[in-house]
Amino acid sequence: MRLFSLTKEIAIDLGTANTVIIHNDKIVIDEPSIVALDRNDKLIAVGKEAQLMQGREPAGIRTVRPLRKGVIADFNAAELMIRGLIKKASSKSNWFSPSLRMVVGIPSGSTEVEIRAVRDSSEHAGGRDVYMIYEPMAAALGIGLDVEAPEGNMIVDIGGGTTEIAVISLGGIVSNRSIQIAGDDLTEDIQGHMRRAHNVRVGERTAELIKMNVGSALTELENPPEDFVVHGPNQMTALPMEIPVSYQEISHCIEKSVTKIETAVLSALEQTPPELYADIVRNGIWLAGGGAMLRGLDKRLTDKIGIQFHVAEDPLLCVAKGTGVALKNIENFSFLIR
């Protein structure tokens, strides 16, 4: 007779911009990392529903993004978000469990305090066994690389809050850099540019749409996107404005942030032992995370650094998929953090 297990296993990619939950090898949740709270900090909405409220909240409601720069900035909101998304996941796939075994992805530059914050939030949200995995390692597993092989692979994971650059060999991170320049900074660059160049105020959501529609790391693209039309109030007169924005314009305004990512990749390569460097030149460098989808970024980095850059298949979900692989191999992977 087979006993029914009350423990459910889930993998969570707790991202600054999006949170993904995997259960039984299936993605059951892929939603924005945002919550809407009332005056008493009670949860009103989580994920997509909360995102729809962003920038439109009346007096009694506030929307909060609990993670900033890859780490938990609001402990209470993070716990409510994890709990709310797990509840959503369980109702979608018809499971309920009083105790959960979790593997959670965390930035490779996390301090002890930040790791403890993720563990505490996960435990308070119902985690009985909580394991953590560094995001570049999870991304490598998600891409399908053999992380335990005696050869070097380099991953550049550009998320919402941090860019994680790591060289992986023999099941461990040999060298890594974690910089707090990533997707959110590109969004802020666009907001600042629209204010200065066009005298128009745009919210975070609109700036995000501009980035997705006409964001580019190069000023010359082979298949350029059409201009994106932005509607917003003039800062001086408050009258409505309609501004077409081109990819060249956005390329110029995010140039500084993209250059910082470029510099960090070069710096990580400098710290790489020669044998592993030779492997990386042969294998190329993998781009993962939402930032990997920025038009022309792989070509720009390849031209600048002289090593082939590959954009991972489904870059947004690499870390989540890798966290799912780690969940299935908890007993075998020594690099998981308890």
VENZI-V396302 format. One record per residue. N is the residue number from 0. RES is the residue in one letter. PHI is phi in whole degrees, 0 to 359 (999 if undefined). OMEGA is omega in degrees with one decimal (none if undefined). D_CENTER is the distance of its C-alpha to the mean C-alpha in Angstrom with 1 decimal. Layout:
((N/RES/PHI/OMEGA/D_CENTER) (N/RES/PHI/OMEGA/D_CENTER))
This chain:
((0/M/999/-177.7/43.1) (1/R/267/-179.7/39.3) (2/L/283/178.5/38.0) (3/F/280/-177.5/35.2) (4/S/271/177.5/32.2) (5/L/274/-178.9/30.7) (6/T/273/176.3/27.6) (7/K/254/-179.6/24.6) (8/E/249/177.1/21.8) (9/I/225/175.1/18.2) (10/A/247/-177.6/14.9) (11/I/234/168.8/11.8) (12/D/260/-175.7/8.1) (13/L/272/-174.4/7.9) (14/G/260/177.3/4.5) (15/T/297/-177.3/5.7) (16/A/264/-177.6/5.8) (17/N/226/174.0/6.3) (18/T/243/-179.5/8.1) (19/V/240/177.6/9.7) (20/I/241/178.4/13.2) (21/I/245/176.8/15.4) (22/H/221/-178.2/19.2) (23/N/55/179.2/21.9) (24/D/66/179.1/19.7) (25/K/245/174.8/18.7) (26/I/281/-177.6/15.6) (27/V/260/177.7/17.2) (28/I/221/171.3/14.5) (29/D/215/-171.4/11.5) (30/E/224/178.8/11.5) (31/P/298/179.3/10.2) (32/S/278/-177.5/9.8) (33/I/208/176.5/13.2) (34/V/231/172.6/16.8) (35/A/247/-176.7/20.2) (36/L/238/175.6/22.9) (37/D/269/-177.0/26.6) (38/R/302/-177.8/28.9) (39/N/267/-179.6/29.2) (40/D/61/173.8/25.5) (41/K/271/-177.0/25.9) (42/L/287/176.5/23.1) (43/I/259/-179.2/24.0) (44/A/208/-179.1/21.0) (45/V/220/176.0/17.4) (46/G/71/-174.1/14.6) (47/K/300/-178.8/16.0) (48/E/297/179.9/19.4) (49/A/291/-179.6/18.1) (50/Q/295/178.6/16.2) (51/L/297/-179.4/19.6) (52/M/277/-174.0/21.2) (53/Q/302/179.6/19.0) (54/G/81/-177.9/21.5) (55/R/235/-170.6/24.4) (56/E/285/170.0/25.1) (57/P/283/-173.1/28.8) (58/A/304/-172.8/30.1) (59/G/275/-175.8/29.5) (60/I/236/172.2/25.8) (61/R/225/176.0/22.7) (62/T/259/-176.2/19.1) (63/V/229/168.6/16.7) (64/R/261/-170.9/13.0) (65/P/293/-179.4/13.4) (66/L/252/175.0/10.5) (67/R/229/178.8/10.8) (68/K/53/174.7/9.7) (69/G/83/-178.6/7.8) (70/V/237/-178.5/11.2) (71/I/289/-179.7/13.3) (72/A/261/179.5/15.3) (73/D/231/-172.2/17.4) (74/F/299/-177.8/18.6) (75/N/296/-179.0/20.5) (76/A/294/179.6/18.0) (77/A/296/-179.8/15.4) (78/E/297/179.3/18.2) (79/L/296/-179.3/19.3) (80/M/293/-179.3/15.9) (81/I/299/-179.6/15.6) (82/R/299/-178.6/19.3) (83/G/296/-179.2/19.2) (84/L/289/177.3/16.5) (85/I/296/179.6/18.4) (86/K/297/177.8/21.6) (87/K/299/-178.6/20.3) (88/A/297/-176.3/19.4) (89/S/291/179.2/22.8) (90/S/286/179.3/24.7) (91/K/291/-174.7/23.2) (92/S/251/173.6/24.1) (93/N/53/170.7/27.2) (94/W/227/174.7/26.7) (95/F/221/179.1/27.2) (96/S/216/176.5/27.1) (97/P/287/179.1/28.3) (98/S/226/-174.7/26.5) (99/L/239/168.8/23.2) (100/R/258/-173.9/22.1) (101/M/235/164.5/18.4) (102/V/240/-175.5/16.1) (103/V/241/177.3/12.9) (104/G/279/178.6/10.1) (105/I/227/178.4/10.1) (106/P/298/-176.7/9.6) (107/S/290/179.4/12.7) (108/G/265/-176.5/14.2) (109/S/295/175.6/14.5) (110/T/275/177.3/18.1) (111/E/304/-177.7/20.5) (112/V/296/-179.0/20.3) (113/E/292/177.5/16.5) (114/I/296/-179.8/16.8) (115/R/295/179.5/19.7) (116/A/297/178.8/18.0) (117/V/293/-179.3/15.4) (118/R/297/-178.9/18.5) (119/D/298/-179.9/20.7) (120/S/299/-178.7/18.4) (121/S/293/179.5/18.0) (122/E/293/179.4/21.8) (123/H/294/179.7/22.7) (124/A/273/174.6/20.9) (125/G/116/-179.5/23.1) (126/G/284/177.4/21.8) (127/R/270/175.4/24.9) (128/D/247/-179.7/23.6) (129/V/246/174.5/20.2) (130/Y/247/176.6/18.8) (131/M/235/179.3/15.7) (132/I/225/177.7/14.2) (133/Y/292/-172.9/12.5) (134/E/302/179.3/9.1) (135/P/297/177.5/11.0) (136/M/294/178.2/13.8) (137/A/296/179.8/12.0) (138/A/298/179.6/10.7) (139/A/298/178.1/14.3) (140/L/295/-179.8/15.7) (141/G/294/178.3/13.7) (142/I/288/179.7/15.1) (143/G/104/179.7/18.4) (144/L/281/175.7/19.5) (145/D/274/-172.9/22.2) (146/V/289/-178.2/20.6) (147/E/266/179.5/24.0) (148/A/288/179.6/26.0) (149/P/279/174.7/27.9) (150/E/212/-173.9/26.1) (151/G/272/171.7/23.3) (152/N/231/179.2/20.0) (153/M/248/-179.8/17.5) (154/I/240/171.6/13.8) (155/V/241/-176.0/11.7) (156/D/254/-176.8/7.9) (157/I/260/-178.0/6.7) (158/G/266/178.1/3.2) (159/G/277/-174.3/4.6) (160/G/254/-177.9/6.8) (161/T/224/169.3/7.6) (162/T/251/-177.5/8.7) (163/E/253/178.5/9.9) (164/I/240/-176.8/13.1) (165/A/216/171.8/15.3) (166/V/256/-174.6/18.6) (167/I/245/175.4/19.3) (168/S/203/176.9/22.8) (169/L/52/175.9/25.0) (170/G/70/179.7/22.2) (171/G/216/176.1/21.1) (172/I/269/-176.5/19.1) (173/V/280/175.2/21.9) (174/S/216/179.6/20.3) (175/N/210/171.8/17.0) (176/R/226/177.4/15.7) (177/S/233/-179.9/12.8) (178/I/244/-176.8/13.0) (179/Q/268/173.2/11.9) (180/I/233/-177.0/11.8) (181/A/199/-174.6/8.8) (182/G/306/-179.0/8.1) (183/D/297/-179.4/9.8) (184/D/291/177.2/12.6) (185/L/296/178.4/13.3) (186/T/297/178.9/13.7) (187/E/295/177.1/16.0) (188/D/302/-178.1/17.9) (189/I/293/178.6/18.6) (190/Q/299/-180.0/19.9) (191/G/298/-178.5/22.1) (192/H/295/-179.3/23.4) (193/M/297/178.0/24.4) (194/R/293/-174.7/26.2) (195/R/286/-172.3/28.0) (196/A/278/-173.9/28.9) (197/H/240/178.7/29.6) (198/N/59/-178.4/30.3) (199/V/235/178.5/28.1) (200/R/268/173.3/25.7) (201/V/235/178.9/22.5) (202/G/281/-179.0/20.0) (203/E/301/-177.5/16.2) (204/R/295/-179.9/16.1) (205/T/294/179.1/18.7) (206/A/298/177.6/17.0) (207/E/296/178.6/13.8) (208/L/294/177.5/16.4) (209/I/299/-178.9/18.1) (210/K/299/-177.7/15.1) (211/M/290/-175.4/14.6) (212/N/275/-177.3/18.4) (213/V/227/177.5/19.7) (214/G/293/-180.0/17.0) (215/S/207/176.9/18.3) (216/A/268/-179.2/18.4) (217/L/237/178.0/22.1) (218/T/271/176.1/25.1) (219/E/234/178.4/26.7) (220/L/241/179.1/25.2) (221/E/290/177.3/27.2) (222/N/242/-174.8/26.0) (223/P/292/176.4/25.3) (224/P/282/176.1/23.9) (225/E/291/177.1/26.3) (226/D/302/179.4/26.2) (227/F/256/-177.5/24.2) (228/V/270/-178.3/26.5) (229/V/253/175.8/25.4) (230/H/249/179.2/27.6) (231/G/189/-178.3/27.8) (232/P/276/171.9/30.5) (233/N/295/-175.5/32.3) (234/Q/295/-176.2/31.9) (235/M/274/-171.2/35.6) (236/T/259/-175.8/37.3) (237/A/66/176.9/34.7) (238/L/280/-177.6/35.8) (239/P/293/178.7/33.4) (240/M/234/177.1/32.2) (241/E/230/-174.0/31.0) (242/I/235/173.1/29.3) (243/P/281/-177.9/28.4) (244/V/244/-178.1/25.5) (245/S/262/179.9/25.4) (246/Y/292/178.9/22.8) (247/Q/296/-179.1/25.0) (248/E/298/-179.2/24.8) (249/I/291/177.2/21.0) (250/S/303/179.7/21.0) (251/H/293/-173.2/23.4) (252/C/283/178.1/21.6) (253/I/258/-175.6/18.2) (254/E/307/-176.5/20.3) (255/K/300/-178.3/20.1) (256/S/293/-179.9/16.4) (257/V/295/178.1/16.2) (258/T/297/179.2/19.2) (259/K/295/177.5/17.6) (260/I/295/177.8/14.9) (261/E/303/-178.7/18.0) (262/T/297/-179.8/19.9) (263/A/295/178.2/17.5) (264/V/296/179.1/17.5) (265/L/299/-179.5/21.3) (266/S/296/178.5/21.6) (267/A/293/178.3/19.8) (268/L/294/178.6/22.2) (269/E/299/-177.0/25.1) (270/Q/275/-174.7/24.5) (271/T/278/177.3/24.5) (272/P/303/-173.3/27.8) (273/P/306/-178.1/30.0) (274/E/297/-179.1/30.1) (275/L/288/178.6/26.4) (276/Y/301/179.4/26.2) (277/A/298/177.3/28.7) (278/D/298/-176.8/26.6) (279/I/295/178.4/23.5) (280/V/299/-178.9/25.9) (281/R/286/-174.9/27.2) (282/N/276/-173.3/23.9) (283/G/84/-177.8/21.8) (284/I/242/-176.2/18.2) (285/W/262/175.4/15.2) (286/L/257/178.5/12.3) (287/A/226/-179.4/9.1) (288/G/86/-178.2/5.6) (289/G/302/-178.9/6.3) (290/G/296/179.4/8.3) (291/A/295/-177.6/10.4) (292/M/274/178.0/11.9) (293/L/296/-175.8/13.5) (294/R/306/172.9/17.2) (295/G/77/-176.3/19.2) (296/L/294/-179.4/16.6) (297/D/298/-179.6/17.7) (298/K/293/-179.0/21.3) (299/R/299/-178.9/21.1) (300/L/292/178.3/19.8) (301/T/299/-179.3/22.3) (302/D/295/-175.4/25.1) (303/K/286/-170.2/24.4) (304/I/262/177.6/23.9) (305/G/82/174.6/26.1) (306/I/238/-177.9/24.0) (307/Q/293/175.2/22.7) (308/F/257/178.3/19.0) (309/H/247/173.2/17.9) (310/V/274/-179.7/15.0) (311/A/298/174.2/14.0) (312/E/292/-178.8/15.2) (313/D/55/-173.6/12.7) (314/P/303/-178.6/9.7) (315/L/297/-172.9/7.3) (316/L/253/-178.0/8.9) (317/C/304/-176.5/9.8) (318/V/296/-179.6/8.2) (319/A/298/-179.5/9.6) (320/K/297/179.4/12.8) (321/G/294/177.2/13.3) (322/T/294/176.0/13.1) (323/G/295/177.1/15.7) (324/V/296/179.5/17.8) (325/A/297/179.8/17.9) (326/L/300/-178.9/19.1) (327/K/284/-175.7/21.9) (328/N/240/-176.6/22.9) (329/I/307/-175.7/22.8) (330/E/290/-173.4/26.4) (331/N/265/-174.4/26.0) (332/F/270/-178.0/22.9) (333/S/280/-176.3/24.0) (334/F/275/177.0/20.7) (335/L/286/-176.8/19.4) (336/I/258/177.3/19.7) (337/R/269/none/22.0))
